[in-house]
Amino acid sequence: QSVLTQPPSVSGAPGQRVTISCTGSSSNIGAGYDVHWYQQLPGTAPKLLIYGNSNRPSGVPDRFSGSKSGTSASLAITGLQAEDEADYYCQSYDSSLSGEVFGTGTKVTVL
Amino acid sequence: QVQLQESGPGLVKPSETLSLTCTVSGGSISSYYWSWIRQPAGKGLEWIGRIYTSGSTNYNPSLKSRVTMSVDTSKNQFSLKLSSVTAADTAVYYCARDVGLPLGWVYFDYWGQGTLVTVSS
């Protein structure tokens, strides 16, 4: 059972903005550990989308942005496109569990 | 461009040991931590553990009693063994490269394509 909670699904029309929350606790996000985000297209391996809370790897469009505050983090997708339809996972470290933890995952649907 | 490729049996019997190898190409395995991550069908991701090229390891406490990882720098490979498997261990297993400092500051920048391991008699 994951210690990072995400909404099961979010949806939006092409061009719209959607946000995905990642809620943790004082032993992970709230302890100051970084949050990272991954995009998983159907049938493929996860791909790094955001690292260190708000940094984009080379090649990731600036439509994707990340932020962190308190015990939560968020991923925003602006100008939603059909190709953004995928599952998204947050990841951080939990000091109580002494290991890396992933969020429950969010399916983004483009209407 | 670093590439990772998992290999190993796709079917393991209950109570036996799951064994997988990850081969790294396009770069050296040295001076990095390398992780194993799994994903049951239709479910989320679970970090299994990591190994450094020196052989130092860090395992998920929930799996620690059953996990062994090793590394072969001469072959640019690292491996996972998971003992006493049950149907609950059926999943796609990914290998990945760690970036950052362990115990708090790690993310995974390169992933293998994943390999499905089914536990069944």
Interface residues (C-beta under 8 A of the other chain):
Chain A: S2 Y33 D34 H36 Y38 T44 A45 P46 K47 L48 Y51 G52 P57 Y89 Q91 Y93 S95 L97 S98 G99 E100 V101 F102 G103 T104 G105
Chain B: S35 G44 L45 E46 W47 G49 N58 Y59 N60 P61 S62 Y94 V99 G100 L103 G104 W105 V106 Y107 F108 D109 W111 G112 Q113 G114
